[in-house]
Amino acid sequence: MSQTISCMIMRGGTSRGPYFNMSDLPSDREACAEILMKVMGSGHELQLDGIGGGNSLTSKVAMVGPSTHPDADVDYLFAQVSIIEKKVDFAPNCGNMLAGVAPYAIETGLFPAQKDKTTVRIHNLNTGKIIHSTVLTPNGQVEYKGDITISGTNSPGAPIELTFLDVEGAKTGKLLPTGQKTNLIDSVEVTCIDAATPVVIINAAQLGKTGHEAPSELDEDHEFMSRLENIRLQAGELMGMGDVSESVIPKPILLSPASQGGTVCARYFVPHKCHKALAVTGSIAIVTACCLPGTVASKLIGENENTSFFTLEHPSGKIELTAQRKEDNPSELNSVSLIRTAKKILSGTVYLN
């Protein structure tokens, strides 16, 4: 008899994947990984035997369950499932898939809908951090239709406001894991910062790039990609993360001057391919670095302690974020907020033959 698991497939932000109730999956990570690889079809570039899309942005899984944290309503665990390799990484976080967590929790009865709007407090098990997600719930039902279009998608939706609290030290426990605002790696100035996710920020010009190249152009420059990976590996050691050759974090980010009226332009790597848009967690790390004087990001944009609104340009358009600065120290943040959308695509049963 075939083993089956109930799931809901959703687009969350600019990512897509199945959402599961944690109670339907093993608590043991290795056993859970085996099931997720079967679900997604790992081991084939097209993921033919599963529901993955043959792309890192469509080979993601969200698992949601009752909260184990006193300040949250639900727990959320993210997994990045490899496409060709049979491997699952539970270390990173995904803010785009996070956009679907509150809708999923309400749809499945993990959290009750309120009148008009519902705020779900989410405990991210990957980072230990709390995120507040506010969705429209007229008549007690999640509203997906709307007129908000986020760059990187082709269909509008209802706004989902995500507010990330206490973003510092998501994986390493420190905002600046190296103890410095900048470090030199292979004669390149970098900022190693851990805010929502660990990243390595580099001024694109230091690597001979404009920072406005198409993702495919960067991916096909093998010498550049090799150099970028070498910097990432050394950054991982400096950040106290050890050998990160088998991990997707820290993520490298190239920054350059904005060309479309934004704050700064970004090219985000995942980490061995350039993202066709920009990850939510990566964008939070960029904004945090922009607010901290002396970092690669703040030097590039010109340090301004009064700025609270940031527009980050990326290959598919832009993403807008609001930083709530601490009154006693404007270079530190209380939270970072942004708007995403989500779309429910399918609710059904996955067979694990």
Solvent accessible surface area in square Angstrom, and as a share of the most:
residue,aa,sasa,rsa
1,M,248,1.11
2,S,48,0.31
3,Q,101,0.45
4,T,61,0.36
5,I,10,0.05
6,S,69,0.45
7,C,8,0.05
8,M,13,0.06
9,I,25,0.13
10,M,0,0.00
11,R,29,0.11
12,G,0,0.00
13,G,0,0.00
14,T,17,0.10
15,S,3,0.02
16,R,79,0.29
17,G,3,0.03
18,P,1,0.01
19,Y,0,0.00
20,F,0,0.00
21,N,34,0.17
22,M,45,0.20
23,S,93,0.60
24,D,71,0.37
25,L,17,0.09
26,P,48,0.30
27,S,115,0.74
28,D,83,0.43
29,R,112,0.41
30,E,140,0.63
31,A,40,0.31
32,C,4,0.03
33,A,14,0.11
34,E,97,0.44
35,I,20,0.10
36,L,0,0.00
37,M,22,0.10
38,K,112,0.48
39,V,2,0.01
40,M,1,0.00
41,G,6,0.06
42,S,13,0.09
43,G,40,0.38
44,H,77,0.34
45,E,109,0.49
46,L,108,0.54
47,Q,2,0.01
48,L,121,0.60
49,D,137,0.71
50,G,24,0.23
51,I,58,0.30
52,G,11,0.11
53,G,41,0.39
54,G,28,0.27
55,N,51,0.26
56,S,33,0.21
57,L,25,0.12
58,T,27,0.16
59,S,0,0.00
60,K,17,0.07
61,V,0,0.00
62,A,0,0.00
63,M,3,0.01
64,V,0,0.00
65,G,0,0.00
66,P,93,0.58
67,S,34,0.22
68,T,110,0.64
69,H,53,0.24
70,P,120,0.76
71,D,80,0.41
72,A,9,0.07
73,D,31,0.16
74,V,0,0.00
75,D,3,0.02
76,Y,0,0.00
77,L,13,0.07
78,F,3,0.01
79,A,0,0.00
80,Q,26,0.12
81,V,1,0.01
82,S,27,0.17
83,I,36,0.18
84,I,114,0.58
85,E,101,0.45
86,K,146,0.62
87,K,66,0.28
88,V,22,0.13
89,D,21,0.11
90,F,28,0.12
91,A,31,0.24
92,P,4,0.03
93,N,13,0.07
94,C,8,0.05
95,G,1,0.01
96,N,1,0.00
97,M,0,0.00
98,L,0,0.00
99,A,0,0.00
100,G,0,0.00
101,V,0,0.00
102,A,0,0.00
103,P,0,0.00
104,Y,9,0.03
105,A,0,0.00
106,I,19,0.10
107,E,66,0.30
108,T,59,0.35
109,G,64,0.62
110,L,42,0.21
111,F,35,0.15
112,P,89,0.56
113,A,33,0.25
114,Q,87,0.39
115,K,174,0.74
116,D,82,0.42
117,K,119,0.51
118,T,0,0.00
119,T,61,0.35
120,V,0,0.00
121,R,85,0.31
122,I,0,0.00
123,H,20,0.09
124,N,0,0.00
125,L,63,0.31
126,N,12,0.06
127,T,18,0.11
128,G,41,0.39
129,K,37,0.16
130,I,21,0.11
131,I,1,0.01
132,H,56,0.25
133,S,0,0.00
134,T,33,0.19
135,V,2,0.01
136,L,51,0.26
137,T,0,0.00
138,P,51,0.32
139,N,149,0.76
140,G,33,0.31
141,Q,125,0.55
142,V,20,0.12
143,E,63,0.28
144,Y,39,0.15
145,K,168,0.71
146,G,35,0.34
147,D,125,0.65
148,I,60,0.31
149,T,82,0.48
150,I,13,0.07
151,S,28,0.18
152,G,44,0.43
153,T,27,0.15
154,N,151,0.78
155,S,29,0.19
156,P,76,0.48
157,G,1,0.01
158,A,4,0.03
159,P,43,0.27
160,I,9,0.04
161,E,77,0.34
162,L,0,0.00
163,T,25,0.15
164,F,7,0.03
165,L,54,0.27
166,D,85,0.44
167,V,5,0.03
168,E,56,0.25
169,G,8,0.08
170,A,6,0.05
171,K,73,0.31
172,T,39,0.23
173,G,61,0.58
174,K,125,0.53
175,L,27,0.14
176,L,35,0.17
177,P,15,0.09
178,T,29,0.17
179,G,56,0.54
180,Q,103,0.46
181,K,82,0.35
182,T,37,0.21
183,N,28,0.14
184,L,133,0.66
185,I,5,0.02
186,D,67,0.35
187,S,102,0.66
188,V,2,0.01
189,E,45,0.20
190,V,0,0.00
191,T,0,0.00
192,C,0,0.00
193,I,0,0.00
194,D,0,0.00
195,A,0,0.00
196,A,5,0.04
197,T,5,0.03
198,P,0,0.00
199,V,0,0.00
200,V,1,0.00
201,I,0,0.00
202,I,0,0.00
203,N,39,0.20
204,A,0,0.00
205,A,74,0.57
206,Q,79,0.35
207,L,13,0.07
208,G,68,0.65
209,K,35,0.15
210,T,88,0.51
211,G,1,0.01
212,H,71,0.32
213,E,20,0.09
214,A,51,0.40
215,P,18,0.11
216,S,64,0.41
217,E,94,0.42
218,L,0,0.00
219,D,33,0.17
220,E,120,0.54
221,D,47,0.24
222,H,142,0.63
223,E,147,0.66
224,F,11,0.05
225,M,27,0.12
226,S,75,0.48
227,R,102,0.37
228,L,2,0.01
229,E,39,0.18
230,N,68,0.35
231,I,1,0.00
232,R,0,0.00
233,L,55,0.27
234,Q,66,0.29
235,A,0,0.00
236,G,0,0.00
237,E,102,0.46
238,L,84,0.42
239,M,6,0.03
240,G,70,0.67
241,M,49,0.22
242,G,29,0.28
243,D,112,0.58
244,V,4,0.02
245,S,49,0.32
246,E,122,0.55
247,S,25,0.16
248,V,28,0.16
249,I,4,0.02
250,P,0,0.00
251,K,19,0.08
252,P,2,0.01
253,I,0,0.00
254,L,0,0.00
255,L,0,0.00
256,S,2,0.01
257,P,88,0.55
258,A,33,0.26
259,S,70,0.45
260,Q,151,0.67
261,G,81,0.78
262,G,20,0.19
263,T,40,0.23
264,V,0,0.00
265,C,4,0.02
266,A,0,0.00
267,R,15,0.05
268,Y,3,0.01
269,F,0,0.00
270,V,30,0.17
271,P,7,0.04
272,H,100,0.45
273,K,117,0.50
274,C,7,0.04
275,H,6,0.03
276,K,125,0.53
277,A,5,0.04
278,L,3,0.01
279,A,14,0.11
280,V,0,0.00
281,T,2,0.01
282,G,0,0.00
283,S,0,0.00
284,I,0,0.00
285,A,0,0.00
286,I,0,0.00
287,V,0,0.00
288,T,5,0.03
289,A,0,0.00
290,C,5,0.03
291,C,3,0.02
292,L,16,0.08
293,P,35,0.22
294,G,23,0.22
295,T,0,0.00
296,V,6,0.04
297,A,0,0.00
298,S,0,0.00
299,K,110,0.47
300,L,43,0.21
301,I,51,0.26
302,G,40,0.39
303,E,96,0.43
304,N,78,0.40
305,E,90,0.40
306,N,135,0.69
307,T,38,0.22
308,S,34,0.22
309,F,151,0.63
310,F,3,0.01
311,T,32,0.19
312,L,0,0.00
313,E,10,0.04
314,H,15,0.07
315,P,41,0.26
316,S,49,0.32
317,G,32,0.31
318,K,106,0.45
319,I,5,0.03
320,E,102,0.46
321,L,4,0.02
322,T,53,0.31
323,A,2,0.02
324,Q,104,0.46
325,R,33,0.12
326,K,66,0.28
327,E,178,0.80
328,D,131,0.68
329,N,55,0.28
330,P,45,0.28
331,S,17,0.11
332,E,61,0.27
333,L,9,0.05
334,N,62,0.32
335,S,7,0.05
336,V,0,0.00
337,S,22,0.14
338,L,7,0.03
339,I,69,0.35
340,R,7,0.03
341,T,0,0.00
342,A,3,0.03
343,K,96,0.41
344,K,83,0.35
345,I,87,0.44
346,L,89,0.44
347,S,80,0.52
348,G,28,0.27
349,T,70,0.41
350,V,16,0.09
351,Y,140,0.53
352,L,13,0.06
353,N,147,0.76
